[in-house]
Amino acid sequence: MKPTPISKQLIDVAISDFGIQDFAKATIREVKSIAAFAEKESGVEFIKMEMGIPGLPAAKDGVEAQINALKNGIANSYPDIQGYPELKKQASRFVKAFIGVDIAPEGCVPVCGSMQGTFASFLTCSQADRKKDTVLFIDPGFPVQKMQLQVQGVKYETFDVYDFRGEKLGPKLLSYLEKGNICAIVYSNPNNPAWICLSEEELQTIGALATKYDAIVMEDLAYFAMDFRKDLSTPFQPPYQPTVARYTDNYILLISGSKAFSYAGERIGVTCIGNKLFHRHFPDLAARYEGLPFGLVFSTRMLYALSSGTSHSAQYAMAAMLEAAVEGRYDFRKEVSVYGQRAHKLKEIFCRHGFHVVYDTDLGEPIADGFYFTIGYPGMTSGQLAHELMYYGVSAICLITTGSHQEGLRVCTSFIRDNQYQLLDERMAVFQENNPR
């Protein structure tokens, strides 16, 4: 056995001291903390792949607009709970330009990042009909969304879409929806972490069933237009970002400033509620919130109670970034395409040293290169692999934490630096030698 870059004892003691009994279930923050501790104690550089933090500079249009708003005194003024009118207008235009659907500005509500958007959406959806008390996740997905439901005391169901693509998706969804207790269906597109992209046919299936069984679809577009196999960057021209909004009126689109515009630190996003859903009156919501329709319950009750609005200056930033994208002055997709380039290089290194891509195809096509991808290693469970890689100064989270039933890890490309490809190659060569298949 060749020596590992980091002492096994150091890693094992750190994991024990953090109180982690099963490393397969370690959270993103726990893995990040152990990697930071081990890096500091050992002096060995870690290749950090566990956390999805943007690794690119924030969009200049946003930074300049926010600075100007602050200089002009906006910080002393509470934002309107419905949002800065210009942001609502630009969000509506952005949806039309890049998704190809019409959502009125009133339905485009600023939130403190899509995280707050999902939290408020979960609250609203789960209270809309007392008979529908359960959220359905099309997994794998973002682990923290389930934590949000845990905090709220809302039940959820989940299934791994790995074996239910294409024509198999409808029957699987039906098996849950026909019970009559599903209030919302949640998925990300592109998917975090598998990077699969639901097809128009699959979205049509989801939309049709959502309409039939009166469930609300929450479409998480955190990685907007990042299916780099298609050019989705030309405003008002197809191809558009695929969406369920073409196939049902029961939808909420969650658009984030964090990844597409690298504006994660300011916690800004827009929750876009379909026109009919925004104005729809649910008897249970009306009884609880003075007769208000769905959209106003979302904003004037849920968001008001959570944060009394969204950072005023950040709303100016988001409005400027969306406008620049719609006007063609800022090609956000080109800016973030570096993530796809990194994924391509990283996959090649891992696969050359005996690893495999877990979610490797997308309806028969090779999976796209993007912000995330998934890896496995023969003979190792998710927890064993994640733990073992820590000895080699490589940190990633297990797929089990994302709702996946597959053995493997989620790899994030955002923090990879140019000097680390060779470093990873060298370390994985030792890993392969120490762990022959």
C-alpha positions in Angstrom: 0.0 0.0 0.0 1.3 3.4 -0.9 1.0 6.1 1.7 -2.0 8.4 1.4 -1.6 12.2 1.1 -3.3 12.7 4.4 -3.0 10.6 7.5 -5.8 8.1 7.9 -5.8 8.6 11.6 -6.2 12.3 11.2 -9.3 11.9 9.1 -10.8 9.1 11.2 -10.4 11.1 14.5 -11.9 14.2 12.8 -14.9 12.3 11.7 -15.3 10.8 15.1 -14.9 14.1 16.9 -17.6 15.6 14.7 -19.9 12.9 16.0 -20.6 11.4 12.6 -21.6 7.7 13.0 -22.3 7.0 9.3 -20.3 9.1 6.8 -22.7 8.2 4.1 -25.2 10.5 5.8 -22.8 13.4 6.5 -24.2 16.7 5.4 -22.6 19.1 3.0 -21.5 21.4 5.8 -20.1 18.5 7.9 -18.0 17.3 5.0 -16.8 20.8 4.3 -15.9 21.4 7.9 -13.9 18.1 8.2 -12.1 18.9 4.9 -11.2 22.4 6.2 -9.9 20.9 9.5 -7.9 18.2 7.8 -6.4 20.7 5.4 -5.3 23.0 8.2 -3.9 20.3 10.4 -2.1 18.4 7.6 -1.0 21.4 5.4 -2.1 19.3 2.4 -4.3 21.0 -0.2 -7.8 19.6 -0.5 -9.7 19.2 -3.7 -13.1 20.4 -2.6 -16.0 19.0 -4.5 -18.7 18.9 -1.8 -20.3 22.3 -1.9 -22.1 24.0 -4.7 -20.8 27.5 -4.3 -20.3 29.5 -7.5 -16.6 29.7 -8.4 -16.9 32.7 -10.8 -17.0 36.4 -10.3 -20.4 38.0 -9.7 -22.1 39.5 -12.8 -20.8 43.1 -13.1 -24.2 44.5 -14.1 -25.6 43.3 -10.8 -22.7 44.6 -8.7 -22.8 48.1 -10.3 -26.6 48.4 -10.0 -26.5 47.3 -6.3 -23.7 49.8 -5.5 -25.6 52.6 -7.2 -28.8 51.7 -5.3 -26.9 51.8 -2.0 -25.2 55.1 -2.9 -28.6 56.6 -3.7 -29.9 55.7 -0.2 -32.0 52.6 -0.8 -30.7 50.9 2.3 -32.9 53.1 4.6 -36.1 52.0 2.9 -38.1 48.8 3.4 -38.8 47.0 0.1 -42.3 46.4 -1.0 -43.4 42.9 0.1 -44.4 42.3 -3.5 -41.0 43.3 -4.8 -39.3 46.1 -6.6 -41.5 46.9 -9.6 -38.6 46.9 -12.1 -37.4 43.5 -10.9 -40.9 42.1 -11.3 -41.0 43.5 -14.9 -37.6 42.2 -15.8 -38.3 38.8 -14.3 -41.5 38.5 -16.4 -39.5 39.5 -19.5 -36.7 37.0 -18.7 -39.2 34.1 -18.4 -40.7 35.1 -21.8 -37.2 35.5 -23.4 -35.6 32.2 -22.2 -38.5 29.9 -21.2 -41.0 31.1 -23.8 -44.0 31.4 -21.4 -46.0 34.3 -20.2 -46.0 35.1 -16.5 -47.4 38.5 -15.4 -45.0 40.7 -13.4 -47.4 40.5 -10.4 -46.6 36.7 -10.2 -42.8 37.3 -10.1 -42.0 37.7 -6.4 -38.4 38.4 -5.2 -37.1 36.1 -2.5 -34.0 35.7 -0.4 -32.6 33.1 -2.8 -34.5 30.1 -4.1 -34.0 28.5 -0.7 -36.5 31.0 0.8 -38.7 30.6 -2.3 -39.0 26.9 -1.8 -39.6 27.3 2.0 -42.5 29.8 1.4 -43.8 27.6 -1.5 -43.8 24.5 0.7 -45.8 26.5 3.4 -48.3 27.7 0.9 -48.8 24.4 -1.0 -49.1 22.3 2.2 -51.8 24.6 3.6 -53.8 24.9 0.4 -55.9 21.8 0.9 -56.0 20.0 4.2 -56.5 16.6 2.5 -53.2 17.1 0.6 -50.5 17.1 3.3 -47.5 15.5 1.5 -44.8 16.7 -0.9 -43.4 14.4 -3.6 -39.8 14.7 -4.6 -38.6 13.4 -8.0 -35.1 12.6 -6.7 -32.1 12.9 -6.6 -32.4 16.4 -5.4 -31.1 19.2 -3.1 -31.0 17.7 0.4 -31.9 20.9 2.2 -35.3 21.0 0.7 -36.2 18.0 2.8 -34.8 19.6 5.8 -37.1 22.5 5.2 -40.1 20.2 5.3 -38.7 18.6 8.5 -38.6 22.1 10.0 -42.1 22.7 8.9 -43.4 19.3 10.1 -44.7 18.5 6.5 -44.6 15.0 5.3 -42.9 14.0 2.0 -42.5 11.0 -0.3 -39.6 10.4 -2.7 -38.4 8.2 -5.5 -35.2 7.9 -7.4 -35.9 8.7 -11.1 -32.9 6.6 -12.2 -35.1 3.7 -13.2 -38.2 5.7 -14.2 -37.3 7.8 -17.1 -39.4 8.3 -20.3 -42.6 6.3 -20.5 -41.9 4.7 -17.0 -42.2 8.1 -15.3 -46.0 8.4 -15.7 -47.0 5.2 -14.0 -44.5 5.9 -11.1 -46.0 9.3 -10.5 -49.5 7.9 -10.7 -48.7 5.4 -7.9 -48.2 8.4 -5.6 -50.8 10.9 -6.9 -53.7 8.5 -6.9 -53.5 8.3 -3.1 -54.9 11.9 -3.1 -52.5 13.3 -0.5 -49.8 15.0 -2.7 -49.9 18.8 -2.6 -46.7 19.5 -4.6 -44.2 17.8 -6.9 -40.6 19.0 -6.7 -37.6 18.5 -9.0 -34.6 20.4 -10.4 -34.0 20.7 -14.1 -31.1 20.3 -14.8 -30.9 18.0 -11.9 -28.8 18.5 -8.8 -26.8 16.2 -8.6 -27.3 13.8 -11.5 -27.4 16.5 -14.1 -30.1 14.7 -16.1 -32.5 17.0 -17.9 -36.2 16.1 -18.0 -37.4 16.0 -21.6 -40.4 17.9 -22.9 -42.3 14.5 -23.1 -41.5 13.9 -19.4 -42.5 17.4 -18.4 -45.8 17.0 -20.4 -46.5 13.8 -18.4 -45.8 15.6 -15.1 -48.0 18.6 -16.1 -50.9 16.4 -17.2 -50.9 14.4 -14.0 -50.5 17.6 -11.9 -53.6 19.0 -13.5 -55.6 15.7 -13.2 -54.7 15.3 -9.5 -54.5 19.0 -8.6 -50.9 19.0 -7.4 -48.7 22.1 -7.7 -45.4 21.6 -9.5 -42.4 23.3 -8.0 -39.7 23.5 -10.8 -36.3 24.4 -9.3 -34.3 26.2 -12.1 -31.2 26.9 -10.0 -29.0 25.8 -12.9 -31.0 27.7 -15.5 -30.1 26.9 -19.2 -27.0 24.9 -18.1 -27.7 21.9 -20.4 -24.7 22.7 -22.4 -25.7 20.2 -25.1 -28.1 22.9 -26.4 -27.7 26.6 -27.0 -30.4 28.1 -24.8 -28.8 31.5 -24.6 -30.6 33.5 -27.4 -33.5 35.6 -25.9 -36.9 35.2 -27.5 -35.7 32.4 -29.8 -36.0 28.7 -29.4 -34.8 26.4 -28.1 -36.1 27.5 -24.8 -35.4 26.1 -21.3 -37.7 23.1 -21.0 -40.5 23.7 -18.5 -43.6 22.1 -17.1 -45.3 25.5 -17.4 -46.3 24.6 -21.0 -48.4 21.7 -19.8 -50.2 22.8 -16.6 -51.5 25.9 -14.9 -50.4 24.5 -11.5 -46.8 25.6 -11.4 -44.2 27.6 -9.6 -40.8 28.4 -11.2 -37.9 29.1 -8.9 -35.2 31.2 -10.6 -32.0 31.9 -8.7 -29.4 34.5 -9.0 -26.8 32.3 -7.3 -25.5 30.1 -10.1 -26.5 31.7 -13.4 -25.3 35.1 -12.3 -22.8 34.0 -9.6 -24.7 36.2 -7.1 -25.0 33.7 -4.3 -23.8 35.9 -1.5 -26.6 38.4 -1.8 -29.3 35.8 -1.4 -31.6 36.9 -4.3 -33.9 35.0 -6.5 -37.4 35.2 -8.0 -40.3 32.9 -7.4 -42.6 33.0 -10.5 -46.1 31.8 -9.9 -48.2 30.9 -12.9 -51.0 33.4 -13.7 -54.0 31.1 -12.9 -52.4 29.7 -9.8 -51.5 33.2 -8.5 -55.2 34.2 -8.6 -56.7 30.9 -7.6 -58.7 30.8 -4.4 -58.2 27.6 -2.3 -61.0 27.3 0.4 -58.5 26.3 3.1 -56.2 29.2 2.4 -59.1 31.6 2.1 -60.4 30.5 5.5 -57.0 30.9 7.1 -55.9 34.1 5.4 -58.9 36.4 5.0 -60.0 35.2 1.6 -56.6 35.9 -0.1 -55.7 34.0 -3.3 -52.7 31.7 -3.5 -50.2 34.3 -4.8 -51.0 36.9 -2.2 -50.9 34.3 0.6 -47.4 33.5 -0.7 -46.2 37.1 -0.6 -48.2 39.0 2.0 -48.4 36.2 4.6 -45.6 33.7 4.1 -42.8 36.0 2.9 -43.9 38.8 5.2 -43.8 36.5 8.2 -40.4 35.1 7.2 -38.4 38.2 6.4 -40.6 41.1 5.6 -39.3 41.2 2.1 -36.0 40.7 0.2 -32.8 42.8 0.4 -33.8 46.0 -1.4 -30.4 46.7 -3.0 -30.1 43.1 -4.2 -33.4 43.4 -6.0 -31.8 46.3 -8.0 -28.9 44.0 -8.8 -31.2 41.1 -10.0 -33.3 43.5 -12.1 -30.1 44.7 -13.8 -28.8 41.2 -14.5 -32.1 40.0 -15.9 -32.4 43.0 -18.1 -28.9 42.7 -19.4 -29.6 39.0 -20.3 -32.9 39.8 -22.0 -31.3 42.7 -24.0 -28.4 40.4 -25.1 -25.8 42.5 -23.4 -24.8 39.7 -21.0 -24.6 36.1 -22.1 -24.9 34.4 -18.7 -24.8 30.9 -20.2 -21.4 31.6 -21.9 -20.0 32.8 -18.5 -21.0 29.6 -16.7 -20.0 27.2 -19.5 -16.7 26.8 -17.7 -18.4 24.4 -15.3 -19.1 22.1 -18.2 -15.5 22.3 -19.3 -14.3 21.4 -15.8 -16.7 18.5 -15.6 -15.4 17.0 -18.8 -11.8 17.1 -17.5 -12.7 15.7 -14.1 -14.8 12.9 -15.5 -11.9 11.9 -17.8 -9.5 11.7 -14.8 -11.8 9.7 -12.6 -12.8 7.3 -15.3 -9.2 6.7 -16.3 -8.5 5.5 -12.7 -11.3 3.0 -12.4 -14.3 5.2 -11.4 -17.5 5.3 -13.4 -20.2 8.0 -13.8 -23.3 6.8 -11.9 -26.0 8.7 -13.7 -24.2 8.3 -17.1 -27.0 8.7 -19.6 -30.0 10.9 -20.2 -32.7 9.0 -22.1 -30.0 7.2 -24.1 -27.7 10.3 -24.6 -24.5 10.8 -22.7 -25.2 12.9 -19.6 -24.4 16.6 -20.1 -21.3 18.1 -18.6 -22.2 20.7 -16.0 -22.1 22.0 -12.5 -22.4 18.6 -10.9 -21.8 14.9 -11.9 -21.8 11.6 -10.1 -19.1 9.0 -9.6 -18.9 5.5 -8.1 -16.1 3.0 -7.6 -16.5 -0.8 -7.9 -16.9 -2.7 -4.6 -17.4 0.5 -2.5 -20.6 1.9 -1.0 -21.2 5.6 -1.0 -20.0 6.0 2.6 -16.9 3.9 2.1 -15.9 5.8 -1.0 -16.4 9.3 0.5 -14.5 8.3 3.6 -11.6 6.7 1.6 -11.3 9.8 -0.7 -10.8 12.0 2.3 -7.5 10.3 2.9 -6.5 11.5 -0.6 -7.6 15.1 0.1 -10.8 14.9 -2.0 -14.1 15.8 -0.5 -17.6 15.1 -1.9 -21.0 14.2 -0.5 -22.8 10.8 -0.8 -25.7 10.4 -3.2 -27.8 8.9 -0.4 -28.2 12.4 1.1 -29.8 13.6 -2.2 -32.5 10.9 -2.2 -30.7 8.7 -4.6 -30.7 4.9 -4.2 -27.4 4.5 -6.2 -24.0 4.0 -4.6 -21.8 6.9 -5.4 -20.9 10.5 -4.8 -21.9 14.0 -6.0 -19.0 15.9 -7.5 -19.3 19.7 -7.8 -17.0 21.5 -10.3 -17.3 25.0 -9.0 -14.2 25.2 -6.8 -11.8 23.3 -9.1 -8.7 25.4 -10.0 -6.5 24.8 -13.0 -3.6 23.5 -10.9 -5.7 20.8 -9.4 -6.3 18.6 -12.4 -2.8 17.2 -12.3 -3.0 17.0 -8.5 -6.2 14.9 -8.8 -4.7 12.7 -11.5 -1.7 11.9 -9.3 -3.8 11.2 -6.2 -6.3 9.0 -8.1 -3.5 7.0 -9.5 -2.4 6.2 -5.9 -6.1 5.6 -5.0 -6.5 3.1 -7.8 -3.3 1.3 -6.9 -4.3 1.0 -3.2 -7.9 -0.1 -4.2 -7.5 -2.6 -7.0 -10.9 -3.6 -8.5 
